Amino acid sequence: MRCSACCASFRVDFARAELDSEGGRVPDGLAVEVTAHTCRMRGTDHAQPRCAALTGKVGQDARCGIYEWRPSPCREFGMLAPLGLGDEACARARLRHGLQPLP
């Protein structure tokens, strides 16, 4: 859908093993350490979250700048989106940005 409301609504925590320096693919510079085993996408823990990898304006052709290397929570979120369907979390994110939920 390319609305990317989820990228500007939720905190994104993932295993440190997903970092490039640890053998994964997520660029180290886009993550902050949370614990010895967990990282967070930079910008997603702000009062008004916005992932540092997000480009464009939410709801208007926004996209992930590291789509091929995004962490597992981003890969798992909205698995129904390619079918034109949204889930409850997707609906909350879209409403937060003034967008109508998907059917």
N, CA, C and O of each residue as an XYZ file, in Angstrom:
412
protein
N       0.818     -1.197      0.000
C       0.000      0.000      0.000
C       0.858      1.256      0.000
O       0.410      2.311     -0.448
N       2.053      1.158      0.483
C       2.984      2.283      0.556
C       2.494      3.451      1.403
O       2.929      4.583      1.190
N       1.603      3.206      2.354
C       1.185      4.310      3.228
C       2.228      4.511      4.315
O       2.469      5.641      4.738
N       2.851      3.430      4.772
C       3.896      3.445      5.796
C       3.452      4.017      7.128
O       4.287      4.485      7.902
N       2.167      3.990      7.412
C       1.669      4.462      8.699
C       2.272      3.658      9.846
O       2.522      4.204     10.921
N       2.506      2.382      9.629
C       3.095      1.539     10.668
C       4.508      2.007     11.022
O       4.924      1.908     12.176
N       5.232      2.507     10.050
C       6.613      2.966     10.252
C       6.684      4.253     11.067
O       7.752      4.643     11.538
N       5.548      4.899     11.226
C       5.496      6.144     11.992
C       4.475      6.023     13.117
O       3.834      7.002     13.500
N       4.332      4.792     13.645
C       3.370      4.571     14.717
C       3.865      3.660     15.833
O       3.443      3.813     16.980
N       4.740      2.727     15.527
C       5.103      1.702     16.498
C       6.604      1.631     16.759
O       7.422      1.969     15.905
N       6.937      1.181     17.967
C       8.337      0.893     18.313
C       8.702     -0.422     17.638
O       7.895     -1.351     17.601
N       9.913     -0.499     17.108
C      10.352     -1.702     16.396
C      11.604     -2.261     17.070
O      12.711     -1.763     16.868
N      11.405     -3.304     17.873
C      12.499     -3.991     18.545
C      12.796     -5.294     17.808
O      11.891     -5.945     17.286
N      14.060     -5.658     17.773
C      14.452     -6.884     17.077
C      15.732     -7.443     17.680
O      16.417     -6.761     18.443
N      16.048     -8.667     17.340
C      17.228     -9.341     17.871
C      18.500     -8.703     17.325
O      18.589     -8.375     16.142
N      19.470     -8.536     18.198
C      20.763     -7.962     17.820
C      21.400     -8.737     16.657
O      22.144     -8.173     15.855
N      21.099    -10.022     16.584
C      21.656    -10.875     15.528
C      21.235    -10.413     14.133
O      21.839    -10.830     13.145
N      20.226     -9.571     14.033
C      19.773     -9.074     12.733
C      20.606     -7.898     12.230
O      20.445     -7.470     11.087
N      21.496     -7.369     13.076
C      22.365     -6.259     12.663
C      23.415     -6.728     11.665
O      23.875     -7.868     11.736
N      23.786     -5.881     10.764
C      24.810     -6.171      9.767
C      26.108     -6.644     10.426
O      26.727     -7.603      9.965
N      26.514     -5.978     11.489
C      27.769     -6.331     12.165
C      27.708     -7.682     12.863
O      28.738     -8.245     13.234
N      26.500     -8.199     13.039
C      26.324     -9.492     13.718
C      25.980    -10.603     12.739
O      25.616    -11.704     13.151
N      26.091    -10.323     11.448
C      25.786    -11.327     10.441
C      24.396    -11.189      9.836
O      24.013    -11.970      8.965
N      23.635    -10.188     10.302
C      22.297     -9.949      9.754
C      22.368     -8.937      8.623
O      23.406     -8.789      7.979
N      21.271     -8.247      8.384
C      21.237     -7.316      7.253
C      20.814     -5.903      7.611
O      20.920     -5.009      6.771
N      20.333     -5.668      8.839
C      19.894     -4.327      9.228
C      21.127     -3.447      9.452
O      21.992     -3.808     10.251
N      21.231     -2.305      8.769
C      22.387     -1.423      8.959
C      22.516     -0.971     10.410
O      21.553     -0.479     10.997
N      23.698     -1.136     10.986
C      23.947     -0.801     12.388
C      23.579      0.643     12.724
O      23.057      0.909     13.806
N      23.839      1.562     11.824
C      23.599      2.972     12.079
C      22.137      3.342     12.232
O      21.819      4.436     12.697
N      21.243      2.444     11.846
C      19.817      2.717     11.968
C      19.209      2.093     13.218
O      17.991      2.124     13.394
N      20.037      1.532     14.081
C      19.536      0.864     15.279
C      20.202      1.419     16.532
O      21.329      1.912     16.495
N      19.478      1.325     17.634
C      20.021      1.671     18.948
C      19.920      0.432     19.825
O      18.974     -0.346     19.705
N      20.886      0.256     20.696
C      20.891     -0.896     21.589
C      19.860     -0.706     22.688
O      19.752      0.373     23.270
N      19.100     -1.764     22.969
C      18.128     -1.750     24.058
C      18.655     -2.600     25.203
O      18.680     -2.162     26.353
N      19.075     -3.821     24.881
C      19.702     -4.726     25.840
C      20.872     -5.387     25.119
O      21.159     -5.074     23.964
N      21.532     -6.288     25.801
C      22.651     -7.003     25.182
C      22.203     -7.848     23.992
O      23.019     -8.213     23.145
N      20.914     -8.158     23.927
C      20.403     -9.043     22.870
C      19.354     -8.393     21.975
O      18.905     -9.004     21.005
N      18.960     -7.167     22.288
C      17.869     -6.513     21.570
C      18.256     -5.125     21.091
O      18.938     -4.380     21.793
N      17.815     -4.788     19.893
C      18.018     -3.452     19.323
C      16.664     -2.876     18.944
O      15.653     -3.578     18.941
N      16.660     -1.595     18.627
C      15.435     -0.898     18.223
C      15.760     -0.025     17.019
O      16.827      0.586     16.955
N      14.850      0.029     16.083
C      15.043      0.923     14.944
C      15.060      2.357     15.455
O      14.176      2.775     16.202
N      16.062      3.088     15.047
C      16.235      4.483     15.464
C      14.997      5.297     15.069
O      14.500      5.204     13.947
N      14.523      6.086     16.016
C      13.374      6.947     15.781
C      12.036      6.357     16.174
O      11.055      7.090     16.296
N      11.970      5.042     16.377
C      10.677      4.429     16.675
C      10.290      4.522     18.136
O       9.174      4.151     18.500
N      11.188      5.009     18.984
C      10.843      5.147     20.395
C      10.555      6.598     20.782
O      10.467      6.906     21.971
N      10.410      7.474     19.824
C      10.088      8.877     20.095
C       8.607      9.020     20.441
O       7.811      8.123     20.162
N       8.241     10.148     21.047
C       6.831     10.405     21.377
C       5.978     10.361     20.112
O       4.851      9.867     20.135
N       6.516     10.877     19.018
C       5.871     10.752     17.710
C       6.810      9.892     16.865
O       7.681     10.416     16.171
N       6.630      8.567     16.925
C       7.565      7.664     16.258
C       7.659      7.896     14.756
O       6.677      8.221     14.089
N       8.866      7.718     14.252
C       9.101      7.709     12.808
C      10.422      6.988     12.595
O      11.477      7.473     13.005
N      10.361      5.855     11.967
C      11.551      5.061     11.726
C      12.549      5.854     10.886
O      12.172      6.524      9.925
N      13.810      5.770     11.256
C      14.865      6.477     10.532
C      15.002      5.986      9.095
O      15.559      6.695      8.256
N      14.509      4.798      8.799
C      14.612      4.253      7.443
C      13.443      4.683      6.550
O      13.451      4.409      5.350
N      12.446      5.349      7.123
C      11.272      5.759      6.361
C      11.586      6.986      5.506
O      12.148      7.969      5.988
N      11.217      6.911      4.246
C      11.369      8.052      3.343
C       9.995      8.453      2.823
O       9.095      7.618      2.723
N       9.836      9.711      2.496
C       8.565     10.200      1.967
C       7.612     10.588      3.072
O       7.955     10.556      4.254
N       6.411     10.956      2.672
C       5.376     11.403      3.594
C       4.371     10.279      3.811
O       3.888      9.671      2.856
N       4.065     10.009      5.066
C       3.117      8.949      5.405
C       1.805      9.192      4.663
O       1.267     10.300      4.666
N       1.309      8.149      4.037
C       0.053      8.221      3.301
C       0.198      8.713      1.873
O      -0.762      8.695      1.103
N       1.406      9.156      1.518
C       1.624      9.676      0.168
C       2.890      9.082     -0.430
O       3.910      9.762     -0.541
N       2.822      7.826     -0.810
C       3.945      7.150     -1.455
C       5.202      7.086     -0.583
O       6.318      7.201     -1.091
N       5.021      6.904      0.719
C       6.158      6.696      1.621
C       6.665      5.271      1.434
O       5.930      4.391      0.985
N       7.922      5.057      1.782
C       8.469      3.702      1.665
C       9.661      3.498      2.582
O      10.235      4.451      3.108
N      10.013      2.262      2.759
C      11.149      1.887      3.593
C      12.431      2.006      2.768
O      12.549      1.425      1.690
N      13.376      2.764      3.294
C      14.655      2.944      2.610
C      15.550      1.724      2.668
O      16.533      1.641      1.932
N      15.222      0.769      3.538
C      16.021     -0.455      3.656
C      15.121     -1.683      3.508
O      15.348     -2.699      4.165
N      14.131     -1.598      2.675
C      13.118     -2.648      2.553
C      13.721     -4.053      2.480
O      13.252     -4.957      3.172
N      14.729     -4.244      1.672
C      15.335     -5.579      1.515
C      16.051     -6.035      2.776
O      16.254     -7.233      2.976
N      16.434     -5.094      3.626
C      17.212     -5.404      4.829
C      16.453     -5.124      6.118
O      17.048     -5.158      7.196
N      15.151     -4.847      6.036
C      14.362     -4.482      7.213
C      14.343     -5.625      8.227
O      14.489     -6.790      7.857
N      14.162     -5.287      9.518
C      14.161     -6.322     10.555
C      12.893     -7.172     10.534
O      11.903     -6.819      9.893
N      12.939     -8.276     11.232
C      11.838     -9.246     11.225
C      10.483     -8.669     11.634
O       9.488     -9.035     11.007
N      10.368     -7.785     12.649
C       9.028     -7.272     12.965
C       8.397     -6.545     11.777
O       7.182     -6.602     11.587
N       9.209     -5.873     10.993
C       8.698     -5.168      9.815
C       8.303     -6.158      8.730
O       7.347     -5.922      7.992
N       9.027     -7.254      8.630
C       8.688     -8.283      7.638
C       7.376     -8.976      7.994
O       6.611     -9.379      7.117
N       7.130     -9.107      9.301
C       5.948     -9.828      9.764
C       4.706     -8.945      9.852
O       3.587     -9.453      9.798
N       4.884     -7.643      9.985
C       3.750     -6.743     10.151
C       2.951     -6.648      8.850
O       3.524     -6.527      7.767
N       1.650     -6.703      8.967
C       0.795     -6.503      7.804
C       0.963     -7.531      6.719
O       0.976     -7.189      5.536
N       1.091     -8.773      7.092
C       1.282     -9.830      6.095
C       0.121     -9.905      5.103
O       0.278    -10.463      4.017
N      -1.037     -9.353      5.458
C      -2.193     -9.388      4.567
C      -2.227     -8.202      3.611
O      -3.045     -8.168      2.692
N      -1.341     -7.226      3.822
C      -1.357     -6.010      2.999
C      -1.291     -6.287      1.495
O      -1.990     -5.619      0.734
N      -0.474     -7.251      1.034
C      -0.454     -7.512     -0.416
C      -1.809     -7.951     -0.964
O      -2.062     -7.846     -2.164
N      -2.675     -8.440     -0.086
C      -4.006     -8.867     -0.510
C      -5.020     -7.727     -0.398
O      -6.202     -7.908     -0.691
N      -4.544     -6.543      0.030
C      -5.438     -5.409      0.190
C      -6.202     -5.439      1.498
O      -7.205     -4.742      1.654
N      -5.728     -6.249      2.443
C      -6.395     -6.395      3.733
C      -5.512     -5.846      4.846
O      -4.285     -5.912      4.764
N      -6.130     -5.312      5.869
C      -5.390     -4.818      7.014
C      -5.821     -5.543      8.270
O      -6.883     -6.165      8.296
N      -4.999     -5.471      9.322
C      -5.372     -6.039     10.601
C      -5.612     -4.904     11.589
O      -5.575     -3.736     11.205
N      -5.858     -5.230     12.853
C      -6.178     -4.225     13.860
C      -5.032     -3.228     14.062
O      -5.277     -2.026     14.166
N      -3.792     -3.708     14.119
C      -2.642     -2.814     14.299
C      -2.487     -1.883     13.101
O      -2.180     -0.702     13.263
N      -2.697     -2.404     11.921
C      -2.640     -1.594     10.703
C      -3.706     -0.501     10.761
O      -3.439      0.656     10.434
N      -4.906     -0.876     11.178
C      -6.004      0.089     11.267
C      -5.677      1.199     12.257
O      -5.930      2.370     11.973
N      -5.111      0.847     13.428
C      -4.724      1.859     14.425
C      -3.686      2.812     13.860
O      -3.779      4.025     14.048
N      -2.699      2.262     13.169
C      -1.633      3.096     12.600
C      -2.205      4.039     11.548
O      -1.865      5.222     11.525
N      -3.057      3.534     10.692
C      -3.646      4.366      9.640
C      -4.517      5.467     10.234
O      -4.460      6.610      9.780
N      -5.318      5.139     11.238
C      -6.166      6.145     11.880
C      -5.327      7.232     12.544
O      -5.691      8.407     12.512
N      -4.214      6.845     13.142
C      -3.323      7.803     13.790
C      -2.861      8.885     12.806
O      -2.589     10.020     13.195
N      -2.779      8.512     11.536
C      -2.303      9.444     10.510
C      -3.431      9.967      9.613
O      -3.185     10.499      8.530
N      -4.664      9.804     10.084
C      -5.802     10.338      9.358
C      -6.193      9.542      8.119
O      -6.876     10.061      7.237
N      -5.769      8.304      8.050
C      -6.092      7.443      6.910
C      -7.173      6.442      7.301
O      -7.218      5.993      8.446
N      -8.024      6.099      6.379
C      -9.074      5.114      6.634
C      -8.451      3.728      6.740
O      -7.515      3.406      6.009
N      -8.983      2.893      7.669
C      -8.483      1.509      7.753
C      -8.756      0.765      6.450
O      -9.695      1.080      5.720
N      -7.928     -0.211      6.180
C      -8.165     -1.094      5.033
C      -9.325     -2.011      5.381
O      -9.599     -2.227      6.562
N     -10.010     -2.553      4.388
C     -11.174     -3.428      4.681
C     -10.751     -4.692      5.419
O     -11.593     -5.531      5.740
